[in-house]
Amino acid sequence: MLERMVRRTSFTDVFLWLIGASLIGMVLWGSFVTLTVGKYSTDTWIDLLVFGVAQGSVYALIALGYTLVYGILRMINFAHGEVFTSGPFTAYFVAEAMMRSGFLQRHTIPGLLIILVVAMTVSMIVAVLLERVAYRPLRGAPRLVPLITAIGASFFLQYAMRGLYGSGYKVYPELEMFQGKWEIAGVGILRTQVVVIIASIIMLAGLYVFVQLTKTGKAMRAVAEDKETAALMGIDVDRVIAITFGVGGALAGAAGVLYALLFRQVHFFMGFVPGIKAFTAAVLGGIGNIPGAMLGGLFLGLFESVGPNLFLDGLGVPAPYQLKDAIAFTMLVLILIIRPTGILGERLAVKKA
């Protein structure tokens, strides 16, 4: 058995494992130094953890759009970041109008729900139109063709929003109800972060129930398994694919509003970096796996929030938080070296087998 493993192990495998071992060693050493020095207080670590969960929840909602589309069409919708942008950017003008009229301050929860519905509706419409106009005519084409089309659609949507809404940053209204902190188990947590985490959990749970228990969800799983057989069984494949894009788009629009609550700024290019990170989260969890996308988003958000202070500071890197994006993608490389199928990818493959 040992001889067989040696024969199957190439120089590339050894090289990649050495890179992975080096990265793990640096992480462990930097973390040890940081924790030994005691530079950061317990409150700081709690703040970083809570922010990481809130940020990771947003990544998870966006990542679900990637993983749903890949699960059915086996393609990466690289225009999904712009779908994420379109909802909150459009809803900003609704929020601004309600703020000027005083409605948003007097009725914060109903106003926030209106903003959420507008953002989800706009993103859903954009996603469905994207599927109908850009992807459906190319469904039988080689995989590279829809990929290139997705990149082109991404640029088109970016500059369409720039032309419609302008190139400047728009600042979401600050809501008095969500200012300050709530004491939870003796720990002060920003109210916006609590709202983002709770809203994300509700939507993630709702999607899981929808896919697992509803008739449409079962049809989605059937189409993901085998489109031709599903069509023979009477399932309208085009309709199911359109619904899949719509659900992914609605979740992206909701994620955009939650992102705006955390960072308060929207602009025409805002979806690029969160979109790439959400794709990273989907790959980390196992692309095509819904629980994997949720787990990958939370994992990435936590690692990105805590990582710079935990191990880069211990390695003596100046201003470590500026490298949080590099940490996210380094984490992707590390996971893919150790587990190429993602965190839950192999479990899904075994289950299907």
TORKOL-4160 file (C-alpha; in steps of 0.2 Angstrom, whole numbers, padded with zeros to 4 digits, m for minus):
353
<pt num="1" X="0000" Y="0000" Z="0000"/>
<pt num="2" X="0014" Y="0012" Z="0004"/>
<pt num="3" X="0023" Y="0008" Z="m0012"/>
<pt num="4" X="0006" Y="0012" Z="m0022"/>
<pt num="5" X="0004" Y="0029" Z="m0012"/>
<pt num="6" X="0022" Y="0033" Z="m0017"/>
<pt num="7" X="0019" Y="0029" Z="m0035"/>
<pt num="8" X="0003" Y="0040" Z="m0035"/>
<pt num="9" X="0012" Y="0055" Z="m0027"/>
<pt num="10" X="0020" Y="0067" Z="m0039"/>
<pt num="11" X="0033" Y="0080" Z="m0037"/>
<pt num="12" X="0018" Y="0093" Z="m0039"/>
<pt num="13" X="0009" Y="0085" Z="m0024"/>
<pt num="14" X="0024" Y="0086" Z="m0013"/>
<pt num="15" X="0027" Y="0104" Z="m0018"/>
<pt num="16" X="0009" Y="0109" Z="m0014"/>
<pt num="17" X="0009" Y="0100" Z="0002"/>
<pt num="18" X="0025" Y="0109" Z="0007"/>
<pt num="19" X="0017" Y="0126" Z="0003"/>
<pt num="20" X="0002" Y="0121" Z="0014"/>
<pt num="21" X="0013" Y="0115" Z="0028"/>
<pt num="22" X="0023" Y="0131" Z="0027"/>
<pt num="23" X="0007" Y="0142" Z="0028"/>
<pt num="24" X="0000" Y="0132" Z="0042"/>
<pt num="25" X="0016" Y="0134" Z="0052"/>
<pt num="26" X="0016" Y="0152" Z="0049"/>
<pt num="27" X="m0002" Y="0154" Z="0055"/>
<pt num="28" X="0002" Y="0143" Z="0071"/>
<pt num="29" X="0018" Y="0153" Z="0075"/>
<pt num="30" X="0010" Y="0170" Z="0072"/>
<pt num="31" X="m0005" Y="0165" Z="0082"/>
<pt num="32" X="0006" Y="0159" Z="0096"/>
<pt num="33" X="0016" Y="0175" Z="0097"/>
<pt num="34" X="0001" Y="0186" Z="0097"/>
<pt num="35" X="m0008" Y="0177" Z="0111"/>
<pt num="36" X="0008" Y="0176" Z="0121"/>
<pt num="37" X="0011" Y="0194" Z="0120"/>
<pt num="38" X="m0007" Y="0198" Z="0125"/>
<pt num="39" X="m0008" Y="0214" Z="0114"/>
<pt num="40" X="m0027" Y="0213" Z="0112"/>
<pt num="41" X="m0040" Y="0212" Z="0125"/>
<pt num="42" X="m0054" Y="0199" Z="0127"/>
<pt num="43" X="m0067" Y="0213" Z="0121"/>
<pt num="44" X="m0057" Y="0216" Z="0106"/>
<pt num="45" X="m0057" Y="0197" Z="0101"/>
<pt num="46" X="m0076" Y="0196" Z="0104"/>
<pt num="47" X="m0079" Y="0211" Z="0093"/>
<pt num="48" X="m0068" Y="0203" Z="0079"/>
<pt num="49" X="m0078" Y="0187" Z="0081"/>
<pt num="50" X="m0095" Y="0195" Z="0080"/>
<pt num="51" X="m0090" Y="0206" Z="0065"/>
<pt num="52" X="m0083" Y="0190" Z="0057"/>
<pt num="53" X="m0099" Y="0181" Z="0059"/>
<pt num="54" X="m0109" Y="0196" Z="0053"/>
<pt num="55" X="m0098" Y="0198" Z="0038"/>
<pt num="56" X="m0098" Y="0179" Z="0034"/>
<pt num="57" X="m0117" Y="0179" Z="0035"/>
<pt num="58" X="m0117" Y="0191" Z="0020"/>
<pt num="59" X="m0104" Y="0181" Z="0011"/>
<pt num="60" X="m0114" Y="0165" Z="0014"/>
<pt num="61" X="m0130" Y="0173" Z="0006"/>
<pt num="62" X="m0121" Y="0179" Z="m0009"/>
<pt num="63" X="m0112" Y="0162" Z="m0011"/>
<pt num="64" X="m0128" Y="0153" Z="m0011"/>
<pt num="65" X="m0132" Y="0161" Z="m0028"/>
<pt num="66" X="m0116" Y="0154" Z="m0035"/>
<pt num="67" X="m0118" Y="0137" Z="m0028"/>
<pt num="68" X="m0137" Y="0136" Z="m0034"/>
<pt num="69" X="m0133" Y="0140" Z="m0052"/>
<pt num="70" X="m0117" Y="0129" Z="m0052"/>
<pt num="71" X="m0127" Y="0115" Z="m0045"/>
<pt num="72" X="m0140" Y="0115" Z="m0059"/>
<pt num="73" X="m0130" Y="0122" Z="m0074"/>
<pt num="74" X="m0112" Y="0118" Z="m0069"/>
<pt num="75" X="m0107" Y="0135" Z="m0073"/>
<pt num="76" X="m0100" Y="0150" Z="m0063"/>
<pt num="77" X="m0111" Y="0165" Z="m0064"/>
<pt num="78" X="m0097" Y="0179" Z="m0063"/>
<pt num="79" X="m0111" Y="0192" Z="m0065"/>
<pt num="80" X="m0118" Y="0188" Z="m0048"/>
<pt num="81" X="m0108" Y="0201" Z="m0040"/>
<pt num="82" X="m0117" Y="0214" Z="m0050"/>
<pt num="83" X="m0134" Y="0206" Z="m0046"/>
<pt num="84" X="m0129" Y="0209" Z="m0028"/>
<pt num="85" X="m0126" Y="0227" Z="m0032"/>
<pt num="86" X="m0141" Y="0231" Z="m0042"/>
<pt num="87" X="m0153" Y="0228" Z="m0027"/>
<pt num="88" X="m0146" Y="0239" Z="m0013"/>
<pt num="89" X="m0141" Y="0252" Z="m0026"/>
<pt num="90" X="m0159" Y="0254" Z="m0032"/>
<pt num="91" X="m0166" Y="0253" Z="m0014"/>
<pt num="92" X="m0154" Y="0267" Z="m0009"/>
<pt num="93" X="m0166" Y="0279" Z="m0018"/>
<pt num="94" X="m0181" Y="0272" Z="m0009"/>
<pt num="95" X="m0172" Y="0273" Z="0008"/>
<pt num="96" X="m0167" Y="0291" Z="0004"/>
<pt num="97" X="m0184" Y="0296" Z="0000"/>
<pt num="98" X="m0192" Y="0288" Z="0015"/>
<pt num="99" X="m0178" Y="0297" Z="0026"/>
<pt num="100" X="m0182" Y="0314" Z="0019"/>
<pt num="101" X="m0201" Y="0311" Z="0022"/>
<pt num="102" X="m0197" Y="0306" Z="0040"/>
<pt num="103" X="m0206" Y="0289" Z="0037"/>
<pt num="104" X="m0190" Y="0279" Z="0040"/>
<pt num="105" X="m0186" Y="0286" Z="0057"/>
<pt num="106" X="m0204" Y="0285" Z="0063"/>
<pt num="107" X="m0207" Y="0268" Z="0056"/>
<pt num="108" X="m0190" Y="0260" Z="0055"/>
<pt num="109" X="m0194" Y="0241" Z="0054"/>
<pt num="110" X="m0208" Y="0243" Z="0041"/>
<pt num="111" X="m0196" Y="0255" Z="0032"/>
<pt num="112" X="m0182" Y="0243" Z="0032"/>
<pt num="113" X="m0193" Y="0229" Z="0026"/>
<pt num="114" X="m0199" Y="0240" Z="0011"/>
<pt num="115" X="m0180" Y="0243" Z="0007"/>
<pt num="116" X="m0177" Y="0224" Z="0009"/>
<pt num="117" X="m0192" Y="0220" Z="m0003"/>
<pt num="118" X="m0186" Y="0232" Z="m0016"/>
<pt num="119" X="m0168" Y="0226" Z="m0016"/>
<pt num="120" X="m0173" Y="0208" Z="m0017"/>
<pt num="121" X="m0186" Y="0211" Z="m0031"/>
<pt num="122" X="m0174" Y="0221" Z="m0041"/>
<pt num="123" X="m0160" Y="0209" Z="m0039"/>
<pt num="124" X="m0171" Y="0194" Z="m0043"/>
<pt num="125" X="m0178" Y="0203" Z="m0059"/>
<pt num="126" X="m0160" Y="0206" Z="m0065"/>
<pt num="127" X="m0154" Y="0188" Z="m0061"/>
<pt num="128" X="m0169" Y="0181" Z="m0071"/>
<pt num="129" X="m0167" Y="0193" Z="m0086"/>
<pt num="130" X="m0148" Y="0188" Z="m0085"/>
<pt num="131" X="m0153" Y="0170" Z="m0087"/>
<pt num="132" X="m0166" Y="0172" Z="m0100"/>
<pt num="133" X="m0155" Y="0184" Z="m0111"/>
<pt num="134" X="m0137" Y="0179" Z="m0109"/>
<pt num="135" X="m0137" Y="0161" Z="m0103"/>
<pt num="136" X="m0152" Y="0152" Z="m0110"/>
<pt num="137" X="m0147" Y="0153" Z="m0128"/>
<pt num="138" X="m0130" Y="0146" Z="m0124"/>
<pt num="139" X="m0135" Y="0132" Z="m0113"/>
<pt num="140" X="m0129" Y="0119" Z="m0126"/>
<pt num="141" X="m0113" Y="0128" Z="m0129"/>
<pt num="142" X="m0096" Y="0122" Z="m0123"/>
<pt num="143" X="m0093" Y="0128" Z="m0105"/>
<pt num="144" X="m0081" Y="0141" Z="m0109"/>
<pt num="145" X="m0094" Y="0151" Z="m0119"/>
<pt num="146" X="m0106" Y="0155" Z="m0105"/>
<pt num="147" X="m0091" Y="0159" Z="m0094"/>
<pt num="148" X="m0085" Y="0172" Z="m0106"/>
<pt num="149" X="m0103" Y="0178" Z="m0108"/>
<pt num="150" X="m0104" Y="0180" Z="m0089"/>
<pt num="151" X="m0089" Y="0191" Z="m0088"/>
<pt num="152" X="m0096" Y="0202" Z="m0102"/>
<pt num="153" X="m0113" Y="0203" Z="m0093"/>
<pt num="154" X="m0104" Y="0208" Z="m0077"/>
<pt num="155" X="m0096" Y="0223" Z="m0086"/>
<pt num="156" X="m0112" Y="0227" Z="m0094"/>
<pt num="157" X="m0121" Y="0228" Z="m0078"/>
<pt num="158" X="m0108" Y="0238" Z="m0069"/>
<pt num="159" X="m0108" Y="0252" Z="m0082"/>
<pt num="160" X="m0127" Y="0251" Z="m0084"/>
<pt num="161" X="m0128" Y="0255" Z="m0066"/>
<pt num="162" X="m0115" Y="0268" Z="m0067"/>
<pt num="163" X="m0124" Y="0276" Z="m0081"/>
<pt num="164" X="m0141" Y="0275" Z="m0072"/>
<pt num="165" X="m0136" Y="0280" Z="m0054"/>
<pt num="166" X="m0119" Y="0289" Z="m0056"/>
<pt num="167" X="m0101" Y="0284" Z="m0052"/>
<pt num="168" X="m0101" Y="0292" Z="m0034"/>
<pt num="169" X="m0103" Y="0283" Z="m0017"/>
<pt num="170" X="m0120" Y="0284" Z="m0010"/>
<pt num="171" X="m0122" Y="0284" Z="0009"/>
<pt num="172" X="m0137" Y="0274" Z="0017"/>
<pt num="173" X="m0147" Y="0284" Z="0030"/>
<pt num="174" X="m0141" Y="0281" Z="0048"/>
<pt num="175" X="m0155" Y="0273" Z="0058"/>
<pt num="176" X="m0157" Y="0279" Z="0076"/>
<pt num="177" X="m0165" Y="0262" Z="0081"/>
<pt num="178" X="m0149" Y="0253" Z="0076"/>
<pt num="179" X="m0136" Y="0264" Z="0084"/>
<pt num="180" X="m0126" Y="0259" Z="0099"/>
<pt num="181" X="m0125" Y="0241" Z="0107"/>
<pt num="182" X="m0136" Y="0228" Z="0115"/>
<pt num="183" X="m0129" Y="0218" Z="0130"/>
<pt num="184" X="m0131" Y="0200" Z="0126"/>
<pt num="185" X="m0124" Y="0188" Z="0139"/>
<pt num="186" X="m0114" Y="0202" Z="0146"/>
<pt num="187" X="m0106" Y="0206" Z="0130"/>
<pt num="188" X="m0109" Y="0223" Z="0121"/>
<pt num="189" X="m0113" Y="0219" Z="0102"/>
<pt num="190" X="m0117" Y="0233" Z="0089"/>
<pt num="191" X="m0135" Y="0232" Z="0085"/>
<pt num="192" X="m0132" Y="0232" Z="0066"/>
<pt num="193" X="m0122" Y="0217" Z="0068"/>
<pt num="194" X="m0136" Y="0208" Z="0078"/>
<pt num="195" X="m0149" Y="0213" Z="0065"/>
<pt num="196" X="m0137" Y="0206" Z="0051"/>
<pt num="197" X="m0134" Y="0190" Z="0059"/>
<pt num="198" X="m0152" Y="0186" Z="0064"/>
<pt num="199" X="m0158" Y="0191" Z="0047"/>
<pt num="200" X="m0145" Y="0180" Z="0038"/>
<pt num="201" X="m0150" Y="0165" Z="0049"/>
<pt num="202" X="m0168" Y="0167" Z="0045"/>
<pt num="203" X="m0165" Y="0168" Z="0026"/>
<pt num="204" X="m0152" Y="0154" Z="0026"/>
<pt num="205" X="m0164" Y="0143" Z="0036"/>
<pt num="206" X="m0178" Y="0148" Z="0025"/>
<pt num="207" X="m0169" Y="0143" Z="0009"/>
<pt num="208" X="m0164" Y="0126" Z="0016"/>
<pt num="209" X="m0182" Y="0122" Z="0020"/>
<pt num="210" X="m0187" Y="0128" Z="0003"/>
<pt num="211" X="m0175" Y="0117" Z="m0006"/>
<pt num="212" X="m0178" Y="0102" Z="0005"/>
<pt num="213" X="m0196" Y="0102" Z="0008"/>
<pt num="214" X="m0206" Y="0111" Z="m0005"/>
<pt num="215" X="m0211" Y="0104" Z="m0022"/>
<pt num="216" X="m0201" Y="0117" Z="m0031"/>
<pt num="217" X="m0186" Y="0113" Z="m0021"/>
<pt num="218" X="m0187" Y="0095" Z="m0025"/>
<pt num="219" X="m0189" Y="0099" Z="m0044"/>
<pt num="220" X="m0173" Y="0110" Z="m0042"/>
<pt num="221" X="m0164" Y="0095" Z="m0034"/>
<pt num="222" X="m0170" Y="0084" Z="m0048"/>
<pt num="223" X="m0164" Y="0095" Z="m0062"/>
<pt num="224" X="m0147" Y="0097" Z="m0053"/>
<pt num="225" X="m0146" Y="0078" Z="m0053"/>
<pt num="226" X="m0150" Y="0075" Z="m0071"/>
<pt num="227" X="m0159" Y="0088" Z="m0082"/>
<pt num="228" X="m0164" Y="0076" Z="m0096"/>
<pt num="229" X="m0172" Y="0063" Z="m0084"/>
<pt num="230" X="m0181" Y="0077" Z="m0075"/>
<pt num="231" X="m0188" Y="0083" Z="m0091"/>
<pt num="232" X="m0194" Y="0066" Z="m0095"/>
<pt num="233" X="m0203" Y="0065" Z="m0078"/>
<pt num="234" X="m0213" Y="0081" Z="m0083"/>
<pt num="235" X="m0203" Y="0094" Z="m0074"/>
<pt num="236" X="m0201" Y="0111" Z="m0084"/>
<pt num="237" X="m0183" Y="0113" Z="m0083"/>
<pt num="238" X="m0182" Y="0131" Z="m0090"/>
<pt num="239" X="m0194" Y="0136" Z="m0077"/>
<pt num="240" X="m0184" Y="0128" Z="m0063"/>
<pt num="241" X="m0168" Y="0136" Z="m0069"/>
<pt num="242" X="m0177" Y="0153" Z="m0070"/>
<pt num="243" X="m0183" Y="0150" Z="m0052"/>
<pt num="244" X="m0165" Y="0145" Z="m0046"/>
<pt num="245" X="m0158" Y="0161" Z="m0053"/>
<pt num="246" X="m0172" Y="0171" Z="m0046"/>
<pt num="247" X="m0170" Y="0164" Z="m0028"/>
<pt num="248" X="m0151" Y="0167" Z="m0029"/>
<pt num="249" X="m0154" Y="0185" Z="m0035"/>
<pt num="250" X="m0166" Y="0188" Z="m0021"/>
<pt num="251" X="m0154" Y="0182" Z="m0008"/>
<pt num="252" X="m0140" Y="0192" Z="m0016"/>
<pt num="253" X="m0152" Y="0208" Z="m0015"/>
<pt num="254" X="m0155" Y="0204" Z="0004"/>
<pt num="255" X="m0136" Y="0202" Z="0006"/>
<pt num="256" X="m0134" Y="0219" Z="m0002"/>
<pt num="257" X="m0145" Y="0228" Z="0011"/>
<pt num="258" X="m0137" Y="0219" Z="0025"/>
<pt num="259" X="m0120" Y="0224" Z="0018"/>
<pt num="260" X="m0126" Y="0242" Z="0017"/>
<pt num="261" X="m0131" Y="0241" Z="0035"/>
<pt num="262" X="m0114" Y="0236" Z="0040"/>
<pt num="263" X="m0104" Y="0248" Z="0029"/>
<pt num="264" X="m0117" Y="0260" Z="0024"/>
<pt num="265" X="m0110" Y="0264" Z="0007"/>
<pt num="266" X="m0115" Y="0258" Z="m0010"/>
<pt num="267" X="m0108" Y="0261" Z="m0027"/>
<pt num="268" X="m0108" Y="0254" Z="m0045"/>
<pt num="269" X="m0092" Y="0243" Z="m0042"/>
<pt num="270" X="m0097" Y="0237" Z="m0024"/>
<pt num="271" X="m0101" Y="0219" Z="m0029"/>
<pt num="272" X="m0084" Y="0215" Z="m0037"/>
<pt num="273" X="m0074" Y="0211" Z="m0021"/>
<pt num="274" X="m0089" Y="0203" Z="m0011"/>
<pt num="275" X="m0093" Y="0193" Z="m0026"/>
<pt num="276" X="m0076" Y="0186" Z="m0028"/>
<pt num="277" X="m0075" Y="0182" Z="m0009"/>
<pt num="278" X="m0092" Y="0174" Z="m0010"/>
<pt num="279" X="m0086" Y="0163" Z="m0024"/>
<pt num="280" X="m0071" Y="0159" Z="m0013"/>
<pt num="281" X="m0083" Y="0154" Z="0001"/>
<pt num="282" X="m0093" Y="0143" Z="m0011"/>
<pt num="283" X="m0077" Y="0134" Z="m0016"/>
<pt num="284" X="m0072" Y="0133" Z="0002"/>
<pt num="285" X="m0088" Y="0124" Z="0007"/>
<pt num="286" X="m0089" Y="0113" Z="m0009"/>
<pt num="287" X="m0096" Y="0122" Z="m0024"/>
<pt num="288" X="m0114" Y="0115" Z="m0028"/>
<pt num="289" X="m0117" Y="0111" Z="m0009"/>
<pt num="290" X="m0129" Y="0123" Z="0000"/>
<pt num="291" X="m0124" Y="0119" Z="0018"/>
<pt num="292" X="m0106" Y="0120" Z="0011"/>
<pt num="293" X="m0109" Y="0138" Z="0004"/>
<pt num="294" X="m0116" Y="0143" Z="0021"/>
<pt num="295" X="m0102" Y="0136" Z="0031"/>
<pt num="296" X="m0089" Y="0142" Z="0019"/>
<pt num="297" X="m0096" Y="0160" Z="0020"/>
<pt num="298" X="m0095" Y="0160" Z="0039"/>
<pt num="299" X="m0078" Y="0152" Z="0039"/>
<pt num="300" X="m0071" Y="0165" Z="0027"/>
<pt num="301" X="m0079" Y="0180" Z="0036"/>
<pt num="302" X="m0072" Y="0174" Z="0053"/>
<pt num="303" X="m0055" Y="0170" Z="0046"/>
<pt num="304" X="m0054" Y="0187" Z="0037"/>
<pt num="305" X="m0059" Y="0197" Z="0053"/>
<pt num="306" X="m0049" Y="0188" Z="0066"/>
<pt num="307" X="m0034" Y="0182" Z="0055"/>
<pt num="308" X="m0025" Y="0199" Z="0052"/>
<pt num="309" X="m0024" Y="0202" Z="0071"/>
<pt num="310" X="m0021" Y="0184" Z="0076"/>
<pt num="311" X="m0007" Y="0179" Z="0066"/>
<pt num="312" X="m0001" Y="0193" Z="0054"/>
<pt num="313" X="0002" Y="0204" Z="0069"/>
<pt num="314" X="0012" Y="0190" Z="0078"/>
<pt num="315" X="0023" Y="0189" Z="0062"/>
<pt num="316" X="0027" Y="0207" Z="0063"/>
<pt num="317" X="0017" Y="0213" Z="0048"/>
<pt num="318" X="0014" Y="0232" Z="0049"/>
<pt num="319" X="m0004" Y="0237" Z="0048"/>
<pt num="320" X="m0010" Y="0219" Z="0046"/>
<pt num="321" X="m0029" Y="0223" Z="0043"/>
<pt num="322" X="m0024" Y="0230" Z="0026"/>
<pt num="323" X="m0020" Y="0212" Z="0021"/>
<pt num="324" X="m0037" Y="0205" Z="0025"/>
<pt num="325" X="m0041" Y="0202" Z="0007"/>
<pt num="326" X="m0025" Y="0193" Z="0004"/>
<pt num="327" X="m0029" Y="0182" Z="0019"/>
<pt num="328" X="m0045" Y="0177" Z="0012"/>
<pt num="329" X="m0038" Y="0171" Z="m0005"/>
<pt num="330" X="m0023" Y="0163" Z="0004"/>
<pt num="331" X="m0035" Y="0153" Z="0014"/>
<pt num="332" X="m0043" Y="0147" Z="m0002"/>
<pt num="333" X="m0026" Y="0141" Z="m0009"/>
<pt num="334" X="m0023" Y="0132" Z="0008"/>
<pt num="335" X="m0040" Y="0123" Z="0008"/>
<pt num="336" X="m0038" Y="0118" Z="m0010"/>
<pt num="337" X="m0021" Y="0111" Z="m0007"/>
<pt num="338" X="m0027" Y="0101" Z="0008"/>
<pt num="339" X="m0045" Y="0097" Z="0002"/>
<pt num="340" X="m0048" Y="0101" Z="m0016"/>
<pt num="341" X="m0066" Y="0097" Z="m0016"/>
<pt num="342" X="m0070" Y="0110" Z="m0002"/>
<pt num="343" X="m0075" Y="0107" Z="0016"/>
<pt num="344" X="m0091" Y="0097" Z="0012"/>
<pt num="345" X="m0088" Y="0093" Z="m0006"/>
<pt num="346" X="m0082" Y="0075" Z="m0004"/>
<pt num="347" X="m0096" Y="0071" Z="0008"/>
<pt num="348" X="m0108" Y="0077" Z="m0006"/>
<pt num="349" X="m0100" Y="0066" Z="m0019"/>
<pt num="350" X="m0100" Y="0051" Z="m0007"/>
<pt num="351" X="m0118" Y="0053" Z="m0004"/>
<pt num="352" X="m0123" Y="0054" Z="m0022"/>
<pt num="353" X="m0112" Y="0039" Z="m0026"/>
